[in-house]
């Protein structure tokens, strides 16, 4: 795999060739593009954790979706307002940008080191597969000792892009992946993995 240069990223963003076209929108400034990566901004939608009676989330349980709905909720934070992330708190956010990769590109997401030095860790599912389309969910954790203020539209992470070679590798083949086409942060769909029927001893899986 080859990391894309700044010049190649810009060419892909503005090309009229649909097979090579890289979509990152809205791209507020070309200064977001640097050698090998694109800065991504924080969106306005978040999933926060609530205190509930549940002390255990078990992906093998059939009623896990109902428990998640009570354990987490979506909120909207307007531009120029802030969300306070407490120490040891986890929230889910998403990128402001909608991203669509052509089938010959893949990427991974890393947190910006300037945020990391404040204690903010972006523990996201870093791989962005060829052909992916949607916003990227960001798992934000404050490992510091002080509260951290998060502002929508602030640069929060970096998308590093690679060229891939070989056969067809589109992310959007049928059946569609669990998080295809995301428009905001999404609740965990871990419980939809097929292996839970086996791991939980479901006789129908044997």
N, C-alpha and C positions, 0 to 999 in steps of 0.2 A: 504494500500500500504506500501511496505517496501523499504527503501532506500538501494541500493546495496553497500556493503563494497568494499574496494579497492581490496581485494582478490577475491571477486566474479566478479568484473568488469574484472580483468585480466584473470580469468578463462574463462569468456564468450568471451573475445577477441581471445583466443587461442584454444578454444575447436573445435573439429571436428564434434560435434553434430550440424547439420544444424538447428534444431528447437530451439536451445539455442544460436546460434552464434550471437554475437554482432560485427558489422563491423564499425570500425572507421579508415579510411585510407586517407592519410598517417599518421600513428602515429609515429612522429619523435623521441619521447623519452618516455619510460615508466614513466618518472617523470611527464608527463602530467596527470597521473592517481593518484588520491588521495582518501581519505576516502569519498565515496559517490558521487564523481564527476570526470569528465574528462575535462581538460583544452582544449579549442578549439582555433585554430589559425585563423588569418585573411587571407582571400584569396586575389587574385590579381585582381578580377573584381569588379567594382563599378558602381552604378547608381547615377549620380549627377544631381542637379537641375540647369536649365538654366533660364535666364530671358526671358520671353515671353510676348506677348500682352494679355495673359489670366490672369485675376485676380481672376477667380473662376473655380474650378474643381468640376463639378456636376456629381456624379455617375449615375444619372438618365438620363443624356443626351445620345443620340444615338451616337454622334460623340466623346465621351470621349476618346476613344483609340487614335484617331488622335491628340487630345490635349495633352494627356500624352506623346506621341512620340515627340512632340515639347517642352514639359515642362521638360523632363528628357532625359538623354543620357547615354549609357554605355561607360565606359573607362577601360583601362587596365593599372595597375601600376606594373612594374616588381619588382622582388625581389631586395632588397637593395636600392630601391628608396622609396619615401614617398609621401603620399597624405596629404595635409594640410586641416584640418577641421576648418572652421572659427566659431567664436561664433554665436550661434543661427542657425547654418546651419545643415540641415538634408541630409545625404547621405545613400544609401543602399549598404551594402557590403554583403559578404557571408563567410562562414567558408571555410578554406582551405581543411578541412576534408570532405570526403563523408561518410555519416552515413546511416547504415541500422539497424533498430531495429527488433529483433524477436517479435512475437506476444504477448509474455508475459512480455514485457518491455515497459515502456513509459518514457519520460523524459521532463524536462523543462530547458530552457536556462536562465542564469542570467549573468550580466556583472561582471567582476572582480573588486573588490572594489578599487584596486590600480589605475585603470583607472577612476573610479567614483570620486576619490579624486582630479583628475585633471579637472573634469567637464564633462567627457565623460559619456553619458547615452546610454545604449543599450536598446532601447524601442522596443524589438522584440516581435513577436507573440511567446510566450515562450513555448507553449505546443508542444511536439513532440510525435505524436500518435504511438501506437503499429503498427509495420509493416512499418513505414515510411522509405523511401529510397531516398536519395539525399543530397545535401548540404543544409545548413540552411541560410536563408536570415537574415541579421542583420540590424536593423534600428539604425543608429548611429547619435546621436545628441550631439553637444557641447553646454553645458549650462554654461560653464565657461566664463571668461573675456578675455582669451588669446587663440591664435591659438593652435591647437593640431596636432602634426605630427603622422600620422598612417603609420605603416610599414607592408606590407604583410609578413605573417609567424609569426608575433608577437602574443603571447597568449592574446586573447581579451575577452573571455567569458568562462563560465563553463557549462557543460551539466550534470545535476543531474539526476540520473537514479533510477527508481522505478520498482519493480515487481508488476504486476497486476494479479488478479485472476478473474475467471468467464468465460463467454462464449467467442466465437470468436470475435476479435475486430480489425481485420486487417485494416490498413489505406488504403491499395491498392485494396479495393473492387471496382467493377464497379458500377456506373460510377466513374472514377478516380477523386480525389480531384483536385482543380485548380492548386496546386503547386506541384503535385506529380512528382518525378524524377528530381527535379531541379539540374542543373549543375553550376549555378551561381546565383547572385541576380536577382530577377524577378520584372518586373513592377507590380504595383497593378492590381489585377483582381476583385476589389470590385464591379465594374459595372456589373460583370457576375452573381452576386447574383440574384436569381429569384424574390426577393421581390420588386426590383426596378420597375418592370412593374406595380405592384399594387400601389406603393407609388407615381409613376409619373402620375397615372390616365390613364394608357393605357387601352382603352376599350376592347382590346382583352383578358385582364387578368380577366375581370369580368364575 
